[in-house]
Amino acid sequence: MTAINQVTDLDVRDGIAILTLNSPPVNALSGPVRDGLHKGVKQAIDDPAVKAIVLVCAGRTFIAGADITELGSGGPQGASLTDVQDMMEGSSKPIVAAIHGTALGGGLEVALCCHYRVGVASAQFGLPEVKLGLLPGAGGTQRLPRIVGAEMALEMMGIGDPIGAVKALEVGLISEIVDGDLTAGGVAFAKKLLAEKRPLVRVRDNDARVAPARGKPEIFAAFRKAHERKNRGFLAPEYNIRCVEAAVNLPFEEGLAVEAKLFRELLQGPQSAAQRYMFFAERQAAKIPDVPADTPLIPVNKAGVIGAGTMGGGITMNFVNAGIPVTLVETSQEALDRGLKVIRGNYENTARKGKITQADVEARMGLIKPALDMQALADADMVIEAVYENMDLKKDIFQKLDAICKPGAILASNTSALDINAIAAVTKRPEYVVGTHFFSPANVMKLVEVVRGGKTAKNVIATAMAMSKRIGKIGVLSGVCYGFIGNRMLFARTTQSNRIILEGAAPARVDKVLTDFGFPMGPFAMSDLAGIDVGWNPKTSKGETLRDRLCEAGRRGQKTNAGYYDYKPGDRTPVANEDVVKMIREFAASKQIRQRDVSDEEILQRCLFPMVNEGAKILSEGIAIRASDIDTVWVHGYGWPVYRGGPMHWANSIGLDKIVARMREFAKDDAAFWTPAPLLEELAAKGGGFK
Ligand SMILES: NC(=O)c1ccc[n+]([C@@H]2O[C@H](COP(=O)([O-])OP(=O)(O)OC[C@H]3O[C@@H](n4cnc5c(N)ncnc54)[C@H](O)[C@@H]3O)[C@@H](O)[C@H]2O)c1
């Protein structure tokens, strides 16, 4: 065995050179890995004793991708990836990539420059760059279609999900699935190649797989159409598609040039920068400075959920999906049945789409233990309360839970805004009380705000964060304040959006500005979805607010098929209504609010700058640990477009000084609302940004 460098070994056995990369944790294509590959392959080619080369990786995976810390930093050091690939592809001796773990991105692009690929049954293969706002920029866009064909390449690059070994074998990406020892299997395969005198297959020369799609633009049109909604606003999916088109329609070298141009554009553009920032932001969120990573966790093997409504049902599904049984408590059999019916309906929908089997549906329903008595929660390790947003009710429930639940059980509340400390104070175990604020629909949205009360114990925080991860969510820690991180910022936006419609912009116009920005829905469509009457009381309503008037007119949102918009029964598409616009105008006149033309730019600034300002307050009060946590909350809880990187990242990209200057202009009309937060002002004055 010869050490090529600190991460590469070369071992020649019986005419076969085994080149082993060992760069933990994932053999990413760092400078030393590229150098090792380059030198190692060259040495094997130059060695007359070597007849074939097997590339294999130590540790848990084949090369799992580029070293994304190199992107956007000082640039790559060491041998270029292109040099490495040219040498491998041009080698006069066959190279076999022997793959385990995940051959992703740059890893697969290296494997595509080998003449053959084999893998273990658990191996995964993919070009996920699109998820970081990029495209595979090392020839992958031109080589992959030349093996798997245009349609499969569109799926793999345009969506970015990996495929397994069986699929990879079926589409020709690998030649064999290896049982047992991978290196031995790779060597045996190489010997077979030599014995059978099989040709050196250079993927770049393989026109046969792309030829069938040539002159068939409908293939690409269909793919674009199928993913139109999900890809709205994103550049990278379209650029990946264009690269596959180039692979189909152009000679290899010209296709490479298209790839290089589009890759550069994405790499240097704001979208990928934002998406890469979010990639790190999401991971960073798990780190809590005073709660060490090795804090002991409280084992959670049985969960309880109180309330089988909109949120309780979704939360129950999250636990059950992770295999954790849930006792679900309601006040009446009717409410319980209704909640269970919704859960079953959701699972059956998923089964109809083929994502789970009917047996899975039954198994998951079987993990739910319905109950009408909170006593059934006595042996739960963690209980999440999701009853109406009412402090007295929540206090009553927590007092009962405290008496019923075993010592050491975590008592969590899904409250959207209420004071976790006040809830904890009614129990004798405030250190076991925590907020776990899920977002609607709770079985879909990725965010959980873990709300840390003044007395919440560190192991309870650590467990709530770990539990979020275990059920497939991203936990972000928030301190206690009204609305926590997300809703507190939402309230700031709502104040302005409500004001803007009184000044003359119709709800549909405000919503359009925000959906054009990239939100899945605007504030008024969102109000209709949530219900305009949440917190509204018909007994005390006197038509004093626009909301009073809408609710009094029976316009309570989607559930009444009328809110700011009209809805056809069973259809969630908002339809603008002139009567509502008139109602707004009349209400504004009654309050002496002057109507004028509010520009789109002003709408956007007045909706989003207050969020940035509130975010600055949230940061300086220590409610959020870091600006990137705020961004994670908004991207994963509210659909802030990930390609704009969350409100704080977005604010940095605009320039805090510009935001402050504009806020000062708005302050002429409403100083109390628009006064910049001290932190925002300070950073703007220094010419800095949120870190
Ligand atoms: N809906 C949302 O978008 C959303 C988002 C995040 C957080 N939340 C919060 O989640 C909580 C629940 O909201 P929701 O929208 O699911 O409400 P919901 O009205 O859909 O469901 C509440 C359920 O709680 C049940 N319930 C009431 N008192 C109970 C008791 N004593 N014991 C057992 N069950 C009881 C009710 O029968 C009802 O089924 C609230 O605190 C809300 O602020 C809601």
The ligand as a MOL file (V3000), in Angstrom:
LIG
                    3D

  0  0  0     0  0            999 V3000
M  V30 BEGIN CTAB
M  V30 COUNTS 44 48 0 0 0
M  V30 BEGIN ATOM
M  V30 1 N -54.5100 26.6130 13.1840 0
M  V30 2 C -53.2900 27.0850 13.0420 0
M  V30 3 O -52.9000 27.5190 11.9660 0
M  V30 4 C -52.3490 27.0690 14.2040 0
M  V30 5 C -50.9790 27.1560 13.9530 0
M  V30 6 C -50.0890 27.0830 15.0110 0
M  V30 7 C -50.5560 26.9770 16.2940 0
M  V30 8 N -51.8970 26.9210 16.5160 0 CHG=1
M  V30 9 C -52.3300 26.7770 17.9190 0
M  V30 10 O -52.6840 25.4280 18.1330 0
M  V30 11 C -53.7290 25.3330 19.0930 0
M  V30 12 C -54.8840 24.5720 18.4760 0
M  V30 13 O -55.3360 25.2420 17.3310 0
M  V30 14 P -56.2350 24.5300 16.2360 0
M  V30 15 O -56.2320 25.4230 15.0620 0
M  V30 16 O -55.8130 23.1350 16.0880 0 CHG=-1
M  V30 17 O -57.6570 24.5780 16.9370 0
M  V30 18 P -58.9410 23.7080 16.6030 0
M  V30 19 O -60.0960 24.5090 17.0230 0
M  V30 20 O -58.8870 23.1890 15.2210 0
M  V30 21 O -58.7880 22.4570 17.5630 0
M  V30 22 C -58.8380 22.5370 18.9610 0
M  V30 23 C -59.3630 21.2080 19.4760 0
M  V30 24 O -59.1680 21.1500 20.8690 0
M  V30 25 C -60.2660 20.4440 21.4170 0
M  V30 26 N -60.3510 20.7780 22.8350 0
M  V30 27 C -60.7700 21.9180 23.4110 0
M  V30 28 N -60.7020 21.8180 24.7520 0
M  V30 29 C -60.2220 20.5980 25.0220 0
M  V30 30 C -59.9260 19.9080 26.2230 0
M  V30 31 N -60.1240 20.4550 27.4040 0
M  V30 32 N -59.4440 18.6500 26.1310 0
M  V30 33 C -59.2610 18.0650 24.9480 0
M  V30 34 N -59.5250 18.6780 23.7790 0
M  V30 35 C -60.0030 19.9260 23.8230 0
M  V30 36 C -61.4390 20.9090 20.6290 0
M  V30 37 O -62.5210 20.0090 20.7090 0
M  V30 38 C -60.8470 20.9880 19.2240 0
M  V30 39 O -61.0310 19.7990 18.5130 0
M  V30 40 C -54.0430 26.7700 19.4880 0
M  V30 41 O -53.3240 27.0940 20.6360 0
M  V30 42 C -53.5590 27.5600 18.2940 0
M  V30 43 O -53.2230 28.8940 18.6240 0
M  V30 44 C -52.7980 26.9490 15.5090 0
M  V30 END ATOM
M  V30 BEGIN BOND
M  V30 1 1 1 2
M  V30 2 2 2 3
M  V30 3 1 2 4
M  V30 4 1 4 5
M  V30 5 2 4 44
M  V30 6 2 5 6
M  V30 7 1 6 7
M  V30 8 2 7 8
M  V30 9 1 8 9
M  V30 10 1 8 44
M  V30 11 1 9 10
M  V30 12 1 9 42
M  V30 13 1 10 11
M  V30 14 1 11 12
M  V30 15 1 11 40
M  V30 16 1 12 13
M  V30 17 1 13 14
M  V30 18 2 14 15
M  V30 19 1 14 16
M  V30 20 1 14 17
M  V30 21 1 17 18
M  V30 22 2 18 19
M  V30 23 1 18 20
M  V30 24 1 18 21
M  V30 25 1 21 22
M  V30 26 1 22 23
M  V30 27 1 23 24
M  V30 28 1 23 38
M  V30 29 1 24 25
M  V30 30 1 25 26
M  V30 31 1 25 36
M  V30 32 1 26 27
M  V30 33 1 26 35
M  V30 34 2 27 28
M  V30 35 1 28 29
M  V30 36 1 29 30
M  V30 37 2 29 35
M  V30 38 1 30 31
M  V30 39 2 30 32
M  V30 40 1 32 33
M  V30 41 2 33 34
M  V30 42 1 34 35
M  V30 43 1 36 37
M  V30 44 1 36 38
M  V30 45 1 38 39
M  V30 46 1 40 41
M  V30 47 1 40 42
M  V30 48 1 42 43
M  V30 END BOND
M  V30 END CTAB
M  END
